[in-house]
Amino acid sequence: IALHAVAPLDWAAFLRQRLDTHAAPAPLDGLARSGWKLVYSEQQSEYAKAAEATRRYTGFGYSLGLDLDKDGKLTQVQWGSPAFKAGLTSSMLLVAVNGIAYKPELLREAITEAKDGRGIELLVKAADRYRNVRIDYRGGLRYPKLERLAGTPDRLTEILSALK
C-alpha cells in the first residue's frame, strides 16, 4: 500500500515475479535501458590491468573462473566455473601450465591457445600433494566491457556525469 501511494503499480506482482523467477538479472536490463550492453573481449581494459597491478593478483574470473595472487595461489574459484568443475579450490598453488613453470602470461597464452580444443593442463599443489588437472575450456580470454547500443539514448553517461 505504501509503495502504491508513491507510484501506482501492481507491486505485489512485481515483487513476486522477482522473488519467484530466474529472469534476466536487473543490472543487465538496467544497462540496456540506459543505452549500453555488457560484452566480453579478449583484451583486458586499462582499468583491469591497473587493478591487477595495484592489488597484485591475476584475474581469470570470466574465463576459467579463478583468481590467483602474485605467487600463483588460487584466491578465488567461482562456483560452476571450468576451474571448479576441474576440482580446483581456493588455497591451491598453481605450479605449472602445460608443463612449464607458472607465470600469469603463460596461463593467458594457454587460455588463448586452448580455443583450438587442446585444453589446459595444470600442475597444482594442495598442502603436500601435487596433482595434474585438465581444464576443458575453449572460450579464450574473457574480460567484461560495456558497449553502446546504437540508436538508443545514452542515459548511463548522463547519470555518471552528475558524479563528477
C-alpha positions in Angstrom: 0.0 0.0 0.0 2.8 2.4 0.9 4.6 1.7 -2.4 1.4 2.1 -4.4 0.9 5.5 -2.7 4.3 6.6 -4.1 4.0 5.1 -7.5 0.8 3.3 -8.7 1.8 -0.2 -9.8 0.9 -3.8 -9.0 3.7 -4.0 -6.5 2.7 -7.4 -5.2 3.0 -8.9 -8.7 6.3 -7.0 -9.4 7.9 -8.3 -6.2 6.5 -11.8 -6.6 7.9 -12.1 -10.1 11.4 -11.1 -8.9 11.3 -13.5 -6.0 9.9 -16.5 -7.8 11.6 -16.4 -11.2 15.1 -16.5 -12.7 14.7 -13.9 -15.3 17.5 -11.8 -16.8 19.3 -10.0 -14.0 18.2 -6.5 -13.3 21.6 -4.9 -13.8 21.8 -6.1 -17.4 18.3 -4.9 -18.1 19.2 -1.6 -16.5 22.2 -1.3 -18.7 20.1 -1.9 -21.8 17.6 0.7 -20.7 20.5 3.2 -20.3 21.8 2.5 -23.8 24.6 0.0 -23.1 25.2 -3.7 -23.1 27.7 -6.0 -21.4 30.0 -7.8 -23.9 33.3 -9.7 -23.4 36.6 -9.0 -25.1 39.9 -10.9 -25.2 41.6 -7.6 -24.4 41.9 -6.5 -20.8 40.8 -2.9 -20.1 43.4 -0.4 -18.7 41.3 -0.3 -15.5 41.6 -4.1 -15.1 45.3 -4.1 -15.7 45.8 -1.3 -13.2 43.6 -3.1 -10.6 45.6 -6.3 -11.0 48.9 -4.4 -10.7 47.8 -2.5 -7.6 46.2 -5.5 -5.8 49.0 -7.8 -7.0 46.7 -10.6 -8.4 45.8 -12.1 -11.8 42.1 -12.5 -12.7 40.7 -15.2 -14.9 37.2 -15.0 -13.4 35.4 -14.6 -16.7 37.2 -17.4 -18.5 38.5 -20.2 -16.2 36.7 -18.8 -13.1 39.6 -18.3 -10.9 41.9 -15.6 -9.5 45.5 -16.0 -8.3 47.7 -14.0 -6.1 51.2 -12.8 -7.1 52.7 -16.2 -6.1 50.2 -18.4 -8.0 48.0 -19.3 -5.1 44.3 -19.6 -6.1 42.5 -16.9 -4.1 39.1 -17.5 -5.6 37.4 -20.2 -7.6 33.9 -19.4 -8.9 31.1 -22.0 -8.3 30.2 -23.8 -11.5 33.2 -22.4 -13.5 35.6 -24.6 -15.6 38.1 -24.4 -12.7 35.5 -25.5 -10.2 34.4 -28.4 -12.4 38.0 -29.5 -12.7 38.2 -29.8 -8.9 40.3 -26.7 -8.2 39.8 -24.9 -4.9 41.0 -21.8 -3.2 44.4 -22.0 -1.5 45.8 -24.4 -4.0 49.1 -23.4 -5.6 49.4 -23.3 -9.4 52.8 -24.7 -10.1 52.9 -25.3 -13.9 50.8 -24.7 -17.0 51.1 -27.2 -19.8 54.4 -28.5 -18.2 56.0 -25.1 -17.8 56.5 -23.2 -14.5 53.5 -20.9 -13.9 53.6 -17.2 -14.9 50.5 -15.2 -15.5 51.5 -14.6 -19.1 51.9 -18.3 -19.7 48.4 -19.0 -18.4 47.0 -16.2 -20.6 48.7 -17.8 -23.6 47.4 -21.3 -22.7 43.8 -20.0 -22.4 44.1 -18.4 -25.8 45.7 -21.4 -27.4 43.0 -23.7 -25.9 40.4 -22.2 -28.2 41.5 -24.9 -30.8 40.3 -27.6 -28.4 43.5 -28.8 -26.8 42.5 -27.9 -23.2 44.8 -26.7 -20.5 47.0 -28.9 -18.3 47.7 -27.5 -14.8 50.0 -28.9 -12.1 48.6 -27.8 -8.7 49.8 -28.3 -5.2 47.4 -28.7 -2.2 49.2 -29.0 1.1 52.0 -31.5 0.4 50.2 -33.2 -2.6 50.7 -32.5 -6.3 48.1 -33.2 -8.9 47.7 -32.8 -12.6 44.4 -31.2 -13.6 43.0 -30.9 -17.1 40.6 -28.0 -17.8 38.5 -28.4 -20.9 37.9 -24.8 -21.8 37.7 -23.3 -25.3 36.3 -19.8 -24.7 39.5 -17.9 -24.8 40.3 -14.9 -22.6 37.2 -13.0 -21.5 37.1 -9.6 -20.0 33.9 -7.6 -19.5 33.3 -4.2 -21.1 30.4 -2.0 -21.9 29.4 -1.3 -25.4 26.9 1.3 -26.7 23.6 0.2 -28.1 23.2 2.0 -31.4 20.1 4.2 -31.7 19.4 4.4 -28.0 19.7 7.3 -25.7 22.9 7.3 -23.6 21.4 7.6 -20.1 24.4 6.0 -18.3 26.8 8.7 -19.3 24.2 11.3 -18.3 23.8 9.6 -14.9 27.6 9.2 -14.3 28.4 12.8 -15.4 26.4 14.0 -12.3 29.1 12.3 -10.2 31.9 14.5 -11.5 
